[in-house]
C-alpha cells in the first residue's frame, strides 16, 4: 500500500471512530438515559370463562395519579395497538402504553365480557445513550374481565 493510500485509510477509520455509532450522536454521562418503547403492555385479556378477548376499551387512564391525554397516548411512537374511536381508547390486544416509569391505573372493558380495573407499575426499556441497546423488560398485564369487577 502506498503512503498516500494508507493515510486515506487512517483518515476514514478515524472519521468513523469520531462520529461514533454509525453516524448517530452518542450522548455520554450519568444523567443521560432514554426511554424507548412502551412502559406497560396489555399482553392479553380474558373473559369471565377464560375466553380470549381480542379487543378491549381502556378508560379512566391515569399515570402516577394524573389523567393521561388519550390523543397523546395513541399517537405516541412508543405506543402500539391503540386507536381512538369516538374519543375512546381501543386496544387491539396486545397493546403497549407509552409513558415514563410510574404507576398506571385504568379500566379495561371488553364487549360483552365485563371489565376489570388494572393497577400496575410501568417501566419502559431504557438506553443509557443513543448508541447502546435498550435494557430492561417491559411489565405486562393480563386482566381477567368479569361483571362487577374493578368498580
Residue pairs with C-beta under 8 A, 6 or more apart in sequence:
1 9
20 26
20 131
21 130
21 131
24 130
24 131
25 130
26 129
26 130
26 131
27 129
27 130
28 129
32 128
32 129
33 126
33 127
33 128
34 126
34 127
34 128
34 129
34 130
35 78
35 100
35 101
35 124
35 125
35 126
36 78
36 124
36 125
36 126
36 127
36 134
37 78
37 96
37 98
37 124
37 125
37 134
37 138
38 78
38 79
38 80
38 96
38 97
38 98
38 99
38 124
38 138
39 78
39 97
39 98
39 99
39 100
39 101
39 102
39 104
39 122
39 123
39 124
39 138
39 139
40 96
40 97
40 99
40 104
40 120
40 122
40 138
40 139
40 140
40 141
41 94
41 95
41 96
41 97
41 138
41 139
41 140
41 141
42 56
42 58
42 91
42 93
42 94
42 95
42 96
42 97
42 108
42 118
42 140
42 141
42 142
42 143
43 93
43 94
43 140
43 141
43 142
44 52
44 93
44 94
44 142
45 52
45 53
45 54
45 56
45 93
45 108
45 110
45 113
45 142
45 143
45 144
45 145
46 52
46 53
46 142
46 143
46 144
46 145
47 53
47 110
47 113
47 114
47 144
47 145
47 146
48 113
48 114
48 144
48 145
48 146
48 147
51 113
52 93
53 93
53 110
53 111
53 113
53 145
54 92
54 93
55 90
55 91
55 92
55 93
55 110
55 111
56 90
56 91
56 93
56 108
56 109
56 110
56 113
56 143
56 145
57 88
57 89
57 90
57 91
57 108
57 109
57 110
58 82
58 89
58 90
58 91
58 95
58 97
58 106
58 107
58 108
59 88
59 89
59 106
59 107
59 109
60 105
60 106
60 107
61 67
61 68
61 70
61 73
61 89
61 97
61 104
61 105
61 106
62 68
62 104
62 105
62 106
63 99
63 100
63 102
63 103
63 104
63 122
64 102
64 103
65 103
65 105
68 99
68 106
70 84
70 87
70 89
71 84
73 79
73 82
73 89
73 97
73 98
73 99
74 82
74 83
74 84
74 89
76 98
77 98
78 96
78 98
78 99
78 124
79 95
79 96
79 97
79 98
80 95
80 96
81 91
81 92
81 93
81 94
81 95
81 96
82 89
82 90
82 91
82 92
82 95
82 96
82 97
83 89
83 90
83 92
84 90
91 108
94 140
96 138
97 104
97 122
98 124
99 122
99 124
100 122
100 124
101 121
101 122
101 123
101 124
102 121
102 122
103 119
103 120
103 121
103 122
104 118
104 119
104 120
104 121
104 122
105 117
105 118
105 119
106 117
106 118
107 115
107 116
107 117
107 118
107 150
108 115
108 116
108 117
108 118
108 143
108 145
108 150
109 115
109 145
110 145
113 145
114 145
114 146
114 147
114 148
114 149
115 145
115 146
115 149
115 150
116 143
116 144
116 145
116 146
116 149
116 150
117 149
117 150
117 151
118 141
118 143
118 150
120 139
120 141
121 139
122 138
122 139
123 136
123 138
123 139
124 136
124 138
125 134
125 135
125 136
125 137
125 138
126 134
126 135
126 136
127 133
127 134
127 135
128 135
